[in-house]
Amino acid sequence: MEFAVSGTITLGKESRAFSKTVEAPTEDFAKEKVFTLFGSMNGVKRNRIKIEKVVKSRADPAKAEPSG
């Protein structure tokens, strides 16, 4: 399942809005993945990342399994 995760991240003294789409089985795993991505890519600790919204993304028809 795909989830659209949005929120703010504090880099230094500046806060920036972000929006990421991640592949995860549940909403909690999607949040965890965002924490992991920002932590590994930007060296940001979890307390500097505020997740405000997690929404299931629409299924991509190209990724859907063929029926029949």
CHARMM internal coordinates of N, CA and C (Angstrom, degrees):
IC EDIT
DIST 1 N 1 CA 1.4352
DIST 1 CA 1 C 1.5262
ANGL 1 N 1 CA 1 C 109.08
DIST 1 C 2 N 1.3040
ANGL 1 CA 1 C 2 N 116.58
DIHE 1 N 1 CA 1 C 2 N 147.31
DIST 2 N 2 CA 1.4558
ANGL 1 C 2 N 2 CA 121.08
DIHE 1 CA 1 C 2 N 2 CA 176.32
DIST 2 CA 2 C 1.5197
ANGL 2 N 2 CA 2 C 110.32
DIHE 1 C 2 N 2 CA 2 C -104.47
DIST 2 C 3 N 1.3283
ANGL 2 CA 2 C 3 N 115.08
DIHE 2 N 2 CA 2 C 3 N 140.98
DIST 3 N 3 CA 1.4563
ANGL 2 C 3 N 3 CA 121.52
DIHE 2 CA 2 C 3 N 3 CA 177.63
DIST 3 CA 3 C 1.5197
ANGL 3 N 3 CA 3 C 109.40
DIHE 2 C 3 N 3 CA 3 C -126.72
DIST 3 C 4 N 1.3206
ANGL 3 CA 3 C 4 N 116.29
DIHE 3 N 3 CA 3 C 4 N 140.23
DIST 4 N 4 CA 1.4607
ANGL 3 C 4 N 4 CA 122.16
DIHE 3 CA 3 C 4 N 4 CA 172.87
DIST 4 CA 4 C 1.5255
ANGL 4 N 4 CA 4 C 106.44
DIHE 3 C 4 N 4 CA 4 C -98.37
DIST 4 C 5 N 1.3229
ANGL 4 CA 4 C 5 N 115.99
DIHE 4 N 4 CA 4 C 5 N 118.06
DIST 5 N 5 CA 1.4595
ANGL 4 C 5 N 5 CA 122.29
DIHE 4 CA 4 C 5 N 5 CA -177.35
DIST 5 CA 5 C 1.5244
ANGL 5 N 5 CA 5 C 107.81
DIHE 4 C 5 N 5 CA 5 C -112.72
DIST 5 C 6 N 1.3346
ANGL 5 CA 5 C 6 N 116.67
DIHE 5 N 5 CA 5 C 6 N 129.92
DIST 6 N 6 CA 1.4591
ANGL 5 C 6 N 6 CA 119.59
DIHE 5 CA 5 C 6 N 6 CA 178.92
DIST 6 CA 6 C 1.5207
ANGL 6 N 6 CA 6 C 110.00
DIHE 5 C 6 N 6 CA 6 C -135.04
DIST 6 C 7 N 1.3299
ANGL 6 CA 6 C 7 N 114.49
DIHE 6 N 6 CA 6 C 7 N 156.87
DIST 7 N 7 CA 1.4500
ANGL 6 C 7 N 7 CA 120.17
DIHE 6 CA 6 C 7 N 7 CA -179.21
DIST 7 CA 7 C 1.5086
ANGL 7 N 7 CA 7 C 110.54
DIHE 6 C 7 N 7 CA 7 C 172.23
DIST 7 C 8 N 1.3404
ANGL 7 CA 7 C 8 N 116.16
DIHE 7 N 7 CA 7 C 8 N -153.27
DIST 8 N 8 CA 1.4603
ANGL 7 C 8 N 8 CA 120.98
DIHE 7 CA 7 C 8 N 8 CA 178.58
DIST 8 CA 8 C 1.5184
ANGL 8 N 8 CA 8 C 109.69
DIHE 7 C 8 N 8 CA 8 C -128.72
DIST 8 C 9 N 1.3226
ANGL 8 CA 8 C 9 N 114.60
DIHE 8 N 8 CA 8 C 9 N 152.04
DIST 9 N 9 CA 1.4571
ANGL 8 C 9 N 9 CA 121.32
DIHE 8 CA 8 C 9 N 9 CA 177.60
DIST 9 CA 9 C 1.5208
ANGL 9 N 9 CA 9 C 107.25
DIHE 8 C 9 N 9 CA 9 C -131.00
DIST 9 C 10 N 1.3276
ANGL 9 CA 9 C 10 N 116.64
DIHE 9 N 9 CA 9 C 10 N 137.10
DIST 10 N 10 CA 1.4537
ANGL 9 C 10 N 10 CA 121.28
DIHE 9 CA 9 C 10 N 10 CA 179.69
DIST 10 CA 10 C 1.5183
ANGL 10 N 10 CA 10 C 108.52
DIHE 9 C 10 N 10 CA 10 C -100.50
DIST 10 C 11 N 1.3274
ANGL 10 CA 10 C 11 N 115.45
DIHE 10 N 10 CA 10 C 11 N 117.70
DIST 11 N 11 CA 1.4617
ANGL 10 C 11 N 11 CA 122.60
DIHE 10 CA 10 C 11 N 11 CA 177.50
DIST 11 CA 11 C 1.5258
ANGL 11 N 11 CA 11 C 107.01
DIHE 10 C 11 N 11 CA 11 C -115.50
DIST 11 C 12 N 1.3166
ANGL 11 CA 11 C 12 N 116.46
DIHE 11 N 11 CA 11 C 12 N 107.96
DIST 12 N 12 CA 1.4605
ANGL 11 C 12 N 12 CA 119.53
DIHE 11 CA 11 C 12 N 12 CA -174.23
DIST 12 CA 12 C 1.5137
ANGL 12 N 12 CA 12 C 109.27
DIHE 11 C 12 N 12 CA 12 C 68.16
DIST 12 C 13 N 1.3227
ANGL 12 CA 12 C 13 N 116.60
DIHE 12 N 12 CA 12 C 13 N -122.99
DIST 13 N 13 CA 1.4700
ANGL 12 C 13 N 13 CA 120.95
DIHE 12 CA 12 C 13 N 13 CA 178.58
DIST 13 CA 13 C 1.5200
ANGL 13 N 13 CA 13 C 111.71
DIHE 12 C 13 N 13 CA 13 C -101.95
DIST 13 C 14 N 1.3154
ANGL 13 CA 13 C 14 N 116.63
DIHE 13 N 13 CA 13 C 14 N 3.85
DIST 14 N 14 CA 1.4614
ANGL 13 C 14 N 14 CA 121.76
DIHE 13 CA 13 C 14 N 14 CA -175.33
DIST 14 CA 14 C 1.5249
ANGL 14 N 14 CA 14 C 111.12
DIHE 13 C 14 N 14 CA 14 C -107.90
DIST 14 C 15 N 1.3254
ANGL 14 CA 14 C 15 N 116.20
DIHE 14 N 14 CA 14 C 15 N 134.74
DIST 15 N 15 CA 1.4641
ANGL 14 C 15 N 15 CA 121.28
DIHE 14 CA 14 C 15 N 15 CA 174.15
DIST 15 CA 15 C 1.5161
ANGL 15 N 15 CA 15 C 108.94
DIHE 14 C 15 N 15 CA 15 C -102.31
DIST 15 C 16 N 1.3278
ANGL 15 CA 15 C 16 N 115.49
DIHE 15 N 15 CA 15 C 16 N 137.23
DIST 16 N 16 CA 1.4609
ANGL 15 C 16 N 16 CA 120.51
DIHE 15 CA 15 C 16 N 16 CA 179.32
DIST 16 CA 16 C 1.5184
ANGL 16 N 16 CA 16 C 109.56
DIHE 15 C 16 N 16 CA 16 C -130.02
DIST 16 C 17 N 1.3106
ANGL 16 CA 16 C 17 N 114.88
DIHE 16 N 16 CA 16 C 17 N 144.49
DIST 17 N 17 CA 1.4621
ANGL 16 C 17 N 17 CA 120.35
DIHE 16 CA 16 C 17 N 17 CA 175.67
DIST 17 CA 17 C 1.5238
ANGL 17 N 17 CA 17 C 108.44
DIHE 16 C 17 N 17 CA 17 C -79.51
DIST 17 C 18 N 1.3305
ANGL 17 CA 17 C 18 N 115.89
DIHE 17 N 17 CA 17 C 18 N 148.41
DIST 18 N 18 CA 1.4566
ANGL 17 C 18 N 18 CA 119.86
DIHE 17 CA 17 C 18 N 18 CA 175.99
DIST 18 CA 18 C 1.5147
ANGL 18 N 18 CA 18 C 109.79
DIHE 17 C 18 N 18 CA 18 C -139.35
DIST 18 C 19 N 1.3113
ANGL 18 CA 18 C 19 N 114.62
DIHE 18 N 18 CA 18 C 19 N 159.85
DIST 19 N 19 CA 1.4572
ANGL 18 C 19 N 19 CA 122.56
DIHE 18 CA 18 C 19 N 19 CA 174.04
DIST 19 CA 19 C 1.5160
ANGL 19 N 19 CA 19 C 107.04
DIHE 18 C 19 N 19 CA 19 C -146.77
DIST 19 C 20 N 1.3026
ANGL 19 CA 19 C 20 N 116.92
DIHE 19 N 19 CA 19 C 20 N 123.86
DIST 20 N 20 CA 1.4618
ANGL 19 C 20 N 20 CA 122.32
DIHE 19 CA 19 C 20 N 20 CA -178.86
DIST 20 CA 20 C 1.5157
ANGL 20 N 20 CA 20 C 109.18
DIHE 19 C 20 N 20 CA 20 C -129.88
DIST 20 C 21 N 1.3102
ANGL 20 CA 20 C 21 N 115.91
DIHE 20 N 20 CA 20 C 21 N 144.06
DIST 21 N 21 CA 1.4563
ANGL 20 C 21 N 21 CA 121.48
DIHE 20 CA 20 C 21 N 21 CA 172.32
DIST 21 CA 21 C 1.5153
ANGL 21 N 21 CA 21 C 106.96
DIHE 20 C 21 N 21 CA 21 C -109.17
DIST 21 C 22 N 1.3343
ANGL 21 CA 21 C 22 N 116.33
DIHE 21 N 21 CA 21 C 22 N 124.02
DIST 22 N 22 CA 1.4604
ANGL 21 C 22 N 22 CA 120.90
DIHE 21 CA 21 C 22 N 22 CA -178.04
DIST 22 CA 22 C 1.5212
ANGL 22 N 22 CA 22 C 110.62
DIHE 21 C 22 N 22 CA 22 C -128.65
DIST 22 C 23 N 1.3027
ANGL 22 CA 22 C 23 N 115.20
DIHE 22 N 22 CA 22 C 23 N 152.72
DIST 23 N 23 CA 1.4583
ANGL 22 C 23 N 23 CA 123.10
DIHE 22 CA 22 C 23 N 23 CA 177.07
DIST 23 CA 23 C 1.5289
ANGL 23 N 23 CA 23 C 107.00
DIHE 22 C 23 N 23 CA 23 C -94.77
DIST 23 C 24 N 1.3354
ANGL 23 CA 23 C 24 N 117.26
DIHE 23 N 23 CA 23 C 24 N 122.70
DIST 24 N 24 CA 1.4594
ANGL 23 C 24 N 24 CA 121.68
DIHE 23 CA 23 C 24 N 24 CA -178.98
DIST 24 CA 24 C 1.5244
ANGL 24 N 24 CA 24 C 109.55
DIHE 23 C 24 N 24 CA 24 C -158.77
DIST 24 C 25 N 1.3423
ANGL 24 CA 24 C 25 N 117.22
DIHE 24 N 24 CA 24 C 25 N 153.32
DIST 25 N 25 CA 1.4655
ANGL 24 C 25 N 25 CA 119.77
DIHE 24 CA 24 C 25 N 25 CA -179.75
DIST 25 CA 25 C 1.5330
ANGL 25 N 25 CA 25 C 113.88
DIHE 24 C 25 N 25 CA 25 C -73.89
DIST 25 C 26 N 1.3498
ANGL 25 CA 25 C 26 N 117.31
DIHE 25 N 25 CA 25 C 26 N -29.82
DIST 26 N 26 CA 1.4655
ANGL 25 C 26 N 26 CA 120.56
DIHE 25 CA 25 C 26 N 26 CA -179.54
DIST 26 CA 26 C 1.5286
ANGL 26 N 26 CA 26 C 110.39
DIHE 25 C 26 N 26 CA 26 C -138.34
DIST 26 C 27 N 1.3214
ANGL 26 CA 26 C 27 N 115.31
DIHE 26 N 26 CA 26 C 27 N 169.22
DIST 27 N 27 CA 1.4642
ANGL 26 C 27 N 27 CA 121.52
DIHE 26 CA 26 C 27 N 27 CA 178.33
DIST 27 CA 27 C 1.5311
ANGL 27 N 27 CA 27 C 111.49
DIHE 26 C 27 N 27 CA 27 C -61.84
DIST 27 C 28 N 1.3361
ANGL 27 CA 27 C 28 N 116.35
DIHE 27 N 27 CA 27 C 28 N -41.26
DIST 28 N 28 CA 1.4638
ANGL 27 C 28 N 28 CA 120.20
DIHE 27 CA 27 C 28 N 28 CA 179.84
DIST 28 CA 28 C 1.5259
ANGL 28 N 28 CA 28 C 111.81
DIHE 27 C 28 N 28 CA 28 C -63.73
DIST 28 C 29 N 1.3223
ANGL 28 CA 28 C 29 N 117.09
DIHE 28 N 28 CA 28 C 29 N -40.17
DIST 29 N 29 CA 1.4577
ANGL 28 C 29 N 29 CA 120.71
DIHE 28 CA 28 C 29 N 29 CA 177.64
DIST 29 CA 29 C 1.5289
ANGL 29 N 29 CA 29 C 110.57
DIHE 28 C 29 N 29 CA 29 C -66.51
DIST 29 C 30 N 1.3268
ANGL 29 CA 29 C 30 N 117.22
DIHE 29 N 29 CA 29 C 30 N -34.51
DIST 30 N 30 CA 1.4681
ANGL 29 C 30 N 30 CA 121.15
DIHE 29 CA 29 C 30 N 30 CA 177.83
DIST 30 CA 30 C 1.5314
ANGL 30 N 30 CA 30 C 110.00
DIHE 29 C 30 N 30 CA 30 C -63.75
DIST 30 C 31 N 1.3321
ANGL 30 CA 30 C 31 N 117.29
DIHE 30 N 30 CA 30 C 31 N -43.77
DIST 31 N 31 CA 1.4639
ANGL 30 C 31 N 31 CA 121.24
DIHE 30 CA 30 C 31 N 31 CA 177.27
DIST 31 CA 31 C 1.5242
ANGL 31 N 31 CA 31 C 110.27
DIHE 30 C 31 N 31 CA 31 C -61.20
DIST 31 C 32 N 1.3135
ANGL 31 CA 31 C 32 N 115.71
DIHE 31 N 31 CA 31 C 32 N -45.93
DIST 32 N 32 CA 1.4611
ANGL 31 C 32 N 32 CA 121.46
DIHE 31 CA 31 C 32 N 32 CA -179.90
DIST 32 CA 32 C 1.5292
ANGL 32 N 32 CA 32 C 111.07
DIHE 31 C 32 N 32 CA 32 C -59.30
DIST 32 C 33 N 1.3137
ANGL 32 CA 32 C 33 N 116.01
DIHE 32 N 32 CA 32 C 33 N -40.53
DIST 33 N 33 CA 1.4616
ANGL 32 C 33 N 33 CA 120.98
DIHE 32 CA 32 C 33 N 33 CA -179.51
DIST 33 CA 33 C 1.5302
ANGL 33 N 33 CA 33 C 111.10
DIHE 32 C 33 N 33 CA 33 C -64.69
DIST 33 C 34 N 1.3356
ANGL 33 CA 33 C 34 N 117.04
DIHE 33 N 33 CA 33 C 34 N -39.41
DIST 34 N 34 CA 1.4644
ANGL 33 C 34 N 34 CA 120.89
DIHE 33 CA 33 C 34 N 34 CA 178.01
DIST 34 CA 34 C 1.5270
ANGL 34 N 34 CA 34 C 110.26
DIHE 33 C 34 N 34 CA 34 C -64.76
DIST 34 C 35 N 1.3292
ANGL 34 CA 34 C 35 N 117.56
DIHE 34 N 34 CA 34 C 35 N -44.79
DIST 35 N 35 CA 1.4633
ANGL 34 C 35 N 35 CA 120.54
DIHE 34 CA 34 C 35 N 35 CA 176.40
DIST 35 CA 35 C 1.5259
ANGL 35 N 35 CA 35 C 110.41
DIHE 34 C 35 N 35 CA 35 C -57.38
DIST 35 C 36 N 1.3157
ANGL 35 CA 35 C 36 N 116.60
DIHE 35 N 35 CA 35 C 36 N -44.42
DIST 36 N 36 CA 1.4592
ANGL 35 C 36 N 36 CA 122.05
DIHE 35 CA 35 C 36 N 36 CA -178.79
DIST 36 CA 36 C 1.5262
ANGL 36 N 36 CA 36 C 111.50
DIHE 35 C 36 N 36 CA 36 C -64.90
DIST 36 C 37 N 1.3345
ANGL 36 CA 36 C 37 N 116.87
DIHE 36 N 36 CA 36 C 37 N -44.60
DIST 37 N 37 CA 1.4670
ANGL 36 C 37 N 37 CA 120.58
DIHE 36 CA 36 C 37 N 37 CA -179.43
DIST 37 CA 37 C 1.5262
ANGL 37 N 37 CA 37 C 111.98
DIHE 36 C 37 N 37 CA 37 C -61.72
DIST 37 C 38 N 1.3340
ANGL 37 CA 37 C 38 N 116.87
DIHE 37 N 37 CA 37 C 38 N -50.05
DIST 38 N 38 CA 1.4601
ANGL 37 C 38 N 38 CA 119.42
DIHE 37 CA 37 C 38 N 38 CA -179.51
DIST 38 CA 38 C 1.5262
ANGL 38 N 38 CA 38 C 111.35
DIHE 37 C 38 N 38 CA 38 C -66.66
DIST 38 C 39 N 1.3106
ANGL 38 CA 38 C 39 N 116.95
DIHE 38 N 38 CA 38 C 39 N -36.12
DIST 39 N 39 CA 1.4587
ANGL 38 C 39 N 39 CA 120.00
DIHE 38 CA 38 C 39 N 39 CA 178.68
DIST 39 CA 39 C 1.5160
ANGL 39 N 39 CA 39 C 112.38
DIHE 38 C 39 N 39 CA 39 C -64.38
DIST 39 C 40 N 1.3165
ANGL 39 CA 39 C 40 N 117.11
DIHE 39 N 39 CA 39 C 40 N -42.49
DIST 40 N 40 CA 1.4607
ANGL 39 C 40 N 40 CA 119.97
DIHE 39 CA 39 C 40 N 40 CA -177.81
DIST 40 CA 40 C 1.5280
ANGL 40 N 40 CA 40 C 112.36
DIHE 39 C 40 N 40 CA 40 C -78.14
DIST 40 C 41 N 1.3268
ANGL 40 CA 40 C 41 N 117.54
DIHE 40 N 40 CA 40 C 41 N -36.42
DIST 41 N 41 CA 1.4666
ANGL 40 C 41 N 41 CA 120.42
DIHE 40 CA 40 C 41 N 41 CA -176.31
DIST 41 CA 41 C 1.5331
ANGL 41 N 41 CA 41 C 112.74
DIHE 40 C 41 N 41 CA 41 C -82.02
DIST 41 C 42 N 1.3197
ANGL 41 CA 41 C 42 N 117.65
DIHE 41 N 41 CA 41 C 42 N -36.06
DIST 42 N 42 CA 1.4657
ANGL 41 C 42 N 42 CA 121.16
DIHE 41 CA 41 C 42 N 42 CA -174.05
DIST 42 CA 42 C 1.5239
ANGL 42 N 42 CA 42 C 113.86
DIHE 41 C 42 N 42 CA 42 C -116.81
DIST 42 C 43 N 1.3164
ANGL 42 CA 42 C 43 N 117.73
DIHE 42 N 42 CA 42 C 43 N -3.40
DIST 43 N 43 CA 1.4559
ANGL 42 C 43 N 43 CA 120.78
DIHE 42 CA 42 C 43 N 43 CA -178.47
DIST 43 CA 43 C 1.5237
ANGL 43 N 43 CA 43 C 112.67
DIHE 42 C 43 N 43 CA 43 C 65.33
DIST 43 C 44 N 1.3316
ANGL 43 CA 43 C 44 N 116.17
DIHE 43 N 43 CA 43 C 44 N 32.63
DIST 44 N 44 CA 1.4659
ANGL 43 C 44 N 44 CA 121.99
DIHE 43 CA 43 C 44 N 44 CA -176.77
DIST 44 CA 44 C 1.5260
ANGL 44 N 44 CA 44 C 109.81
DIHE 43 C 44 N 44 CA 44 C -96.67
DIST 44 C 45 N 1.3269
ANGL 44 CA 44 C 45 N 116.01
DIHE 44 N 44 CA 44 C 45 N 133.37
DIST 45 N 45 CA 1.4603
ANGL 44 C 45 N 45 CA 119.70
DIHE 44 CA 44 C 45 N 45 CA 176.97
DIST 45 CA 45 C 1.5220
ANGL 45 N 45 CA 45 C 110.18
DIHE 44 C 45 N 45 CA 45 C -77.62
DIST 45 C 46 N 1.3271
ANGL 45 CA 45 C 46 N 115.21
DIHE 45 N 45 CA 45 C 46 N 157.29
DIST 46 N 46 CA 1.4679
ANGL 45 C 46 N 46 CA 121.85
DIHE 45 CA 45 C 46 N 46 CA -176.28
DIST 46 CA 46 C 1.5238
ANGL 46 N 46 CA 46 C 113.52
DIHE 45 C 46 N 46 CA 46 C -58.81
DIST 46 C 47 N 1.3218
ANGL 46 CA 46 C 47 N 117.16
DIHE 46 N 46 CA 46 C 47 N -33.67
DIST 47 N 47 CA 1.4664
ANGL 46 C 47 N 47 CA 118.98
DIHE 46 CA 46 C 47 N 47 CA -178.06
DIST 47 CA 47 C 1.5313
ANGL 47 N 47 CA 47 C 112.49
DIHE 46 C 47 N 47 CA 47 C -71.82
DIST 47 C 48 N 1.3316
ANGL 47 CA 47 C 48 N 118.53
DIHE 47 N 47 CA 47 C 48 N -7.17
DIST 48 N 48 CA 1.4635
ANGL 47 C 48 N 48 CA 122.94
DIHE 47 CA 47 C 48 N 48 CA 176.97
DIST 48 CA 48 C 1.5297
ANGL 48 N 48 CA 48 C 111.69
DIHE 47 C 48 N 48 CA 48 C -98.30
DIST 48 C 49 N 1.3459
ANGL 48 CA 48 C 49 N 115.93
DIHE 48 N 48 CA 48 C 49 N -0.04
DIST 49 N 49 CA 1.4632
ANGL 48 C 49 N 49 CA 121.49
DIHE 48 CA 48 C 49 N 49 CA 179.77
DIST 49 CA 49 C 1.5265
ANGL 49 N 49 CA 49 C 107.93
DIHE 48 C 49 N 49 CA 49 C -113.65
DIST 49 C 50 N 1.3174
ANGL 49 CA 49 C 50 N 116.32
DIHE 49 N 49 CA 49 C 50 N 123.66
DIST 50 N 50 CA 1.4672
ANGL 49 C 50 N 50 CA 120.25
DIHE 49 CA 49 C 50 N 50 CA 178.26
DIST 50 CA 50 C 1.5231
ANGL 50 N 50 CA 50 C 108.30
DIHE 49 C 50 N 50 CA 50 C -116.31
DIST 50 C 51 N 1.3191
ANGL 50 CA 50 C 51 N 115.63
DIHE 50 N 50 CA 50 C 51 N 112.60
DIST 51 N 51 CA 1.4594
ANGL 50 C 51 N 51 CA 120.96
DIHE 50 CA 50 C 51 N 51 CA 178.15
DIST 51 CA 51 C 1.5222
ANGL 51 N 51 CA 51 C 107.62
DIHE 50 C 51 N 51 CA 51 C -89.06
DIST 51 C 52 N 1.3261
ANGL 51 CA 51 C 52 N 115.60
DIHE 51 N 51 CA 51 C 52 N 121.40
DIST 52 N 52 CA 1.4606
ANGL 51 C 52 N 52 CA 120.80
DIHE 51 CA 51 C 52 N 52 CA -176.55
DIST 52 CA 52 C 1.5186
ANGL 52 N 52 CA 52 C 113.06
DIHE 51 C 52 N 52 CA 52 C -101.29
DIST 52 C 53 N 1.3279
ANGL 52 CA 52 C 53 N 116.57
DIHE 52 N 52 CA 52 C 53 N -29.49
DIST 53 N 53 CA 1.4600
ANGL 52 C 53 N 53 CA 118.98
DIHE 52 CA 52 C 53 N 53 CA -173.98
DIST 53 CA 53 C 1.5252
ANGL 53 N 53 CA 53 C 110.64
DIHE 52 C 53 N 53 CA 53 C -151.39
DIST 53 C 54 N 1.3273
ANGL 53 CA 53 C 54 N 115.68
DIHE 53 N 53 CA 53 C 54 N 135.95
DIST 54 N 54 CA 1.4635
ANGL 53 C 54 N 54 CA 122.26
DIHE 53 CA 53 C 54 N 54 CA 173.78
DIST 54 CA 54 C 1.5206
ANGL 54 N 54 CA 54 C 107.16
DIHE 53 C 54 N 54 CA 54 C -129.77
DIST 54 C 55 N 1.3271
ANGL 54 CA 54 C 55 N 115.97
DIHE 54 N 54 CA 54 C 55 N 121.71
DIST 55 N 55 CA 1.4614
ANGL 54 C 55 N 55 CA 121.24
DIHE 54 CA 54 C 55 N 55 CA -176.28
DIST 55 CA 55 C 1.5188
ANGL 55 N 55 CA 55 C 108.94
DIHE 54 C 55 N 55 CA 55 C -130.64
DIST 55 C 56 N 1.3299
ANGL 55 CA 55 C 56 N 115.08
DIHE 55 N 55 CA 55 C 56 N 137.88
DIST 56 N 56 CA 1.4596
ANGL 55 C 56 N 56 CA 119.46
DIHE 55 CA 55 C 56 N 56 CA 174.52
DIST 56 CA 56 C 1.5148
ANGL 56 N 56 CA 56 C 109.17
DIHE 55 C 56 N 56 CA 56 C -65.25
DIST 56 C 57 N 1.3210
ANGL 56 CA 56 C 57 N 116.04
DIHE 56 N 56 CA 56 C 57 N 128.80
DIST 57 N 57 CA 1.4659
ANGL 56 C 57 N 57 CA 119.90
DIHE 56 CA 56 C 57 N 57 CA 176.88
DIST 57 CA 57 C 1.5080
ANGL 57 N 57 CA 57 C 108.73
DIHE 56 C 57 N 57 CA 57 C -81.19
DIST 57 C 58 N 1.3107
ANGL 57 CA 57 C 58 N 115.14
DIHE 57 N 57 CA 57 C 58 N 157.78
DIST 58 N 58 CA 1.4593
ANGL 57 C 58 N 58 CA 118.97
DIHE 57 CA 57 C 58 N 58 CA 175.57
DIST 58 CA 58 C 1.5126
ANGL 58 N 58 CA 58 C 109.13
DIHE 57 C 58 N 58 CA 58 C -65.89
DIST 58 C 59 N 1.3110
ANGL 58 CA 58 C 59 N 115.81
DIHE 58 N 58 CA 58 C 59 N 149.25
DIST 59 N 59 CA 1.4602
ANGL 58 C 59 N 59 CA 120.25
DIHE 58 CA 58 C 59 N 59 CA 176.96
DIST 59 CA 59 C 1.5205
ANGL 59 N 59 CA 59 C 108.75
DIHE 58 C 59 N 59 CA 59 C -69.42
DIST 59 C 60 N 1.3142
ANGL 59 CA 59 C 60 N 116.00
DIHE 59 N 59 CA 59 C 60 N 133.69
DIST 60 N 60 CA 1.4610
ANGL 59 C 60 N 60 CA 121.46
DIHE 59 CA 59 C 60 N 60 CA 177.88
DIST 60 CA 60 C 1.5192
ANGL 60 N 60 CA 60 C 108.17
DIHE 59 C 60 N 60 CA 60 C -79.74
DIST 60 C 61 N 1.3340
ANGL 60 CA 60 C 61 N 118.73
DIHE 60 N 60 CA 60 C 61 N 119.49
DIST 61 N 61 CA 1.4681
ANGL 60 C 61 N 61 CA 120.66
DIHE 60 CA 60 C 61 N 61 CA -177.63
DIST 61 CA 61 C 1.5265
ANGL 61 N 61 CA 61 C 112.81
DIHE 60 C 61 N 61 CA 61 C -58.80
DIST 61 C 62 N 1.3136
ANGL 61 CA 61 C 62 N 117.58
DIHE 61 N 61 CA 61 C 62 N -28.93
DIST 62 N 62 CA 1.4643
ANGL 61 C 62 N 62 CA 120.42
DIHE 61 CA 61 C 62 N 62 CA 179.61
DIST 62 CA 62 C 1.5247
ANGL 62 N 62 CA 62 C 111.10
DIHE 61 C 62 N 62 CA 62 C -69.78
DIST 62 C 63 N 1.3419
ANGL 62 CA 62 C 63 N 117.20
DIHE 62 N 62 CA 62 C 63 N -27.15
DIST 63 N 63 CA 1.4589
ANGL 62 C 63 N 63 CA 121.09
DIHE 62 CA 62 C 63 N 63 CA -179.35
DIST 63 CA 63 C 1.5221
ANGL 63 N 63 CA 63 C 112.70
DIHE 62 C 63 N 63 CA 63 C -90.89
DIST 63 C 64 N 1.3016
ANGL 63 CA 63 C 64 N 116.84
DIHE 63 N 63 CA 63 C 64 N -12.80
DIST 64 N 64 CA 1.4680
ANGL 63 C 64 N 64 CA 121.10
DIHE 63 CA 63 C 64 N 64 CA -177.63
DIST 64 CA 64 C 1.5231
ANGL 64 N 64 CA 64 C 110.08
DIHE 63 C 64 N 64 CA 64 C -65.99
DIST 64 C 65 N 1.3102
ANGL 64 CA 64 C 65 N 114.16
DIHE 64 N 64 CA 64 C 65 N 143.94
DIST 65 N 65 CA 1.4588
ANGL 64 C 65 N 65 CA 119.02
DIHE 64 CA 64 C 65 N 65 CA 178.45
DIST 65 CA 65 C 1.5198
ANGL 65 N 65 CA 65 C 109.66
DIHE 64 C 65 N 65 CA 65 C -73.79
DIST 65 C 66 N 1.3154
ANGL 65 CA 65 C 66 N 116.46
DIHE 65 N 65 CA 65 C 66 N 138.96
DIST 66 N 66 CA 1.4660
ANGL 65 C 66 N 66 CA 118.70
DIHE 65 CA 65 C 66 N 66 CA 178.54
DIST 66 CA 66 C 1.5221
ANGL 66 N 66 CA 66 C 110.78
DIHE 65 C 66 N 66 CA 66 C -67.67
DIST 66 C 67 N 1.3056
ANGL 66 CA 66 C 67 N 115.82
DIHE 66 N 66 CA 66 C 67 N 140.72
DIST 67 N 67 CA 1.4626
ANGL 66 C 67 N 67 CA 119.57
DIHE 66 CA 66 C 67 N 67 CA 178.64
DIST 67 CA 67 C 1.5168
ANGL 67 N 67 CA 67 C 109.08
DIHE 66 C 67 N 67 CA 67 C -96.88
DIST 67 C 68 N 1.3146
ANGL 67 CA 67 C 68 N 114.59
DIHE 67 N 67 CA 67 C 68 N 144.76
DIST 68 N 68 CA 1.4534
ANGL 67 C 68 N 68 CA 118.05
DIHE 67 CA 67 C 68 N 68 CA 174.83
DIST 68 CA 68 C 1.4246
ANGL 68 N 68 CA 68 C 115.33
DIHE 67 C 68 N 68 CA 68 C 115.78
END
COOR INIT
IC SEED 1 N 1 CA 1 C
IC BUILD
